[in-house]
Amino acid sequence: MVYIGVDPGISPALSALNEKCELLWMKDVPCIQTGTKNVINGQDLKDALLGADHVFIEKAQTMPGQGIASSGNYMKSAGIIEGICIGLGIPYTLIPPVTWKKKMMFGMEKGKEASLLKVQQLYPNSVKLIKDNHKAEALLICLYGIKYMVGSL
C-alpha cells in the first residue's frame, strides 16, 4: 500500500509512506514558472500521484491576516490536487490542519519549524533545511492519515 500526504500550501509538497509508515519519498509538487508565479504542473502531479492507494490532503482554509491573492493561490492548489485525485479515481481524505497538528505535534508549538523538528525526530535522514518544512508537513499529514484514519476508511 502507498499513502501520500499533501501539503497544498504556497510551496506544495508530497510525501509517500507505505503501510508500515516507512518513508518512500518526499518531493515538491511539480510547478511551472510563469512570470513571477509558480503554477502546479498538473501532468507531473498526476504522474506523482499514480499508484497511490489513498491520498491525505490538508484541508484548505483561509487564515487570519493572509492576503486575498495568497488565499486564492492556496485554494487553487488544493482544488487542483483534489481534482487530479478525482480524475484518477484515487480515494482521498481532507484533514484540517488543527486536527493533524494536535495529534502529530502533541506538546509542541504548531509552527512550521516544529513540523520540521518532529519529522527530524521520527525520520532522522529525511529533511534538514527549514525551506523543506512543507515536505515535513506533508509527511506528518500522511502519517496522521495512516495512524488515525486507515482503519476507518
C-alpha positions as CSV (number, residue, x, y, z in Angstrom):
1,M,0.0,0.0,0.0
2,V,1.2,3.5,-0.8
3,Y,-0.2,6.5,1.0
4,I,0.6,10.1,0.0
5,G,0.3,13.1,2.2
6,V,-0.1,16.5,0.6
7,D,0.6,20.0,2.0
8,P,-1.1,22.2,-0.6
9,G,0.3,25.5,0.7
10,I,2.2,28.2,-1.1
11,S,5.0,25.7,-1.8
12,P,3.1,22.5,-2.2
13,A,4.8,19.2,-1.3
14,L,4.1,15.4,-1.3
15,S,5.3,12.6,0.9
16,A,4.7,8.9,0.5
17,L,4.7,6.2,3.1
18,N,3.9,2.5,3.0
19,E,1.5,0.7,5.3
20,K,4.4,0.3,7.8
21,C,4.9,4.0,7.9
22,E,8.3,3.6,6.2
23,L,9.3,6.7,4.1
24,L,9.2,6.0,0.4
25,W,9.9,9.5,-0.9
26,M,9.3,13.3,-0.4
27,K,9.1,15.9,-3.1
28,D,7.9,19.3,-4.0
29,V,4.8,19.4,-6.1
30,P,5.9,20.0,-9.6
31,C,5.4,23.6,-10.7
32,I,6.0,25.6,-13.8
33,Q,7.3,29.2,-13.5
34,T,5.0,31.6,-15.4
35,G,6.4,35.1,-15.0
36,T,6.7,35.7,-11.3
37,K,4.2,33.0,-10.3
38,N,4.5,29.2,-9.9
39,V,1.7,27.2,-11.3
40,I,1.2,23.5,-10.5
41,N,2.2,21.3,-13.4
42,G,-0.9,19.1,-13.5
43,Q,0.7,16.4,-15.7
44,D,3.7,15.9,-13.4
45,L,1.5,16.0,-10.3
46,K,-0.8,13.3,-11.9
47,D,2.3,11.2,-12.6
48,A,3.5,11.6,-8.9
49,L,0.1,10.5,-7.6
50,L,-0.3,7.5,-9.9
51,G,-0.1,4.3,-7.9
52,A,-1.3,5.8,-4.6
53,D,-3.8,3.7,-2.7
54,H,-5.1,6.8,-0.7
55,V,-4.1,10.5,-0.6
56,F,-4.4,12.6,2.6
57,I,-4.7,16.3,1.8
58,E,-4.5,19.1,4.3
59,K,-7.9,20.8,4.1
60,A,-7.5,24.3,2.5
61,Q,-8.9,27.2,4.6
62,T,-8.1,30.8,4.8
63,M,-6.0,32.1,7.7
64,P,-6.4,35.4,9.5
65,G,-4.0,38.0,8.1
66,Q,-3.5,36.1,4.9
67,G,-3.9,38.2,1.8
68,I,-6.5,37.6,-0.8
69,A,-4.0,36.6,-3.5
70,S,-2.3,34.2,-1.2
71,S,-5.6,32.6,-0.1
72,G,-6.7,32.3,-3.7
73,N,-3.5,30.6,-4.8
74,Y,-3.7,28.2,-1.8
75,M,-7.3,27.3,-2.6
76,K,-6.5,26.8,-6.3
77,S,-3.6,24.5,-5.5
78,A,-5.8,22.4,-3.2
79,G,-8.5,22.2,-5.8
80,I,-6.1,21.1,-8.5
81,I,-4.8,18.3,-6.2
82,E,-8.3,17.2,-5.3
83,G,-9.4,17.3,-9.0
84,I,-6.5,15.1,-10.1
85,C,-7.3,12.6,-7.4
86,I,-10.9,12.5,-8.6
87,G,-9.8,12.2,-12.2
88,L,-7.5,9.3,-11.4
89,G,-10.1,7.6,-9.1
90,I,-7.7,7.7,-6.1
91,P,-9.6,7.9,-2.8
92,Y,-8.6,10.9,-0.7
93,T,-9.4,12.4,2.6
94,L,-9.2,16.1,3.6
95,I,-7.7,16.7,7.1
96,P,-8.0,20.1,8.8
97,P,-4.6,21.4,9.9
98,V,-5.7,21.7,13.6
99,T,-6.7,18.0,13.6
100,W,-3.4,16.5,12.4
101,K,-1.2,19.0,14.3
102,K,-3.0,18.3,17.6
103,K,-2.0,14.6,17.4
104,M,1.3,14.7,15.5
105,M,2.8,17.5,17.4
106,F,1.4,16.9,20.8
107,G,3.1,19.1,23.4
108,M,4.9,21.1,20.8
109,E,4.4,24.5,19.2
110,K,2.4,24.2,16.0
111,G,4.5,26.3,13.7
112,K,6.5,25.3,10.6
113,E,9.7,24.8,12.5
114,A,8.0,22.4,14.9
115,S,6.9,20.3,11.9
116,L,10.5,20.1,10.7
117,L,11.8,19.2,14.2
118,K,9.1,16.5,14.6
119,V,10.0,14.9,11.3
120,Q,13.7,15.0,12.1
121,Q,12.9,13.1,15.3
122,L,10.8,10.5,13.5
123,Y,12.8,10.2,10.2
124,P,16.3,11.5,11.0
125,N,17.7,11.4,7.5
126,S,14.6,12.9,5.7
127,V,14.7,16.7,5.9
128,K,17.3,19.0,7.1
129,L,16.6,22.6,5.9
130,I,13.9,25.0,7.1
131,K,12.9,25.5,3.5
132,D,11.7,21.9,3.5
133,N,9.1,22.4,6.2
134,H,6.3,21.9,3.6
135,K,7.7,18.4,2.9
136,A,7.8,17.8,6.7
137,E,4.1,18.8,6.9
138,A,3.2,16.6,4.0
139,L,4.9,13.7,5.8
140,L,3.1,14.4,9.1
141,I,-0.3,14.6,7.3
142,C,0.4,11.2,5.7
143,L,1.5,9.7,9.0
144,Y,-1.6,11.1,10.7
145,G,-3.8,9.5,8.0
146,I,-2.2,6.1,8.3
147,K,-2.2,6.1,12.2
148,Y,-5.6,7.6,12.8
149,M,-7.7,7.1,9.7
150,V,-6.8,4.0,7.7
151,G,-8.7,1.6,9.8
152,S,-11.9,3.6,9.4
153,L,-11.7,4.2,5.6
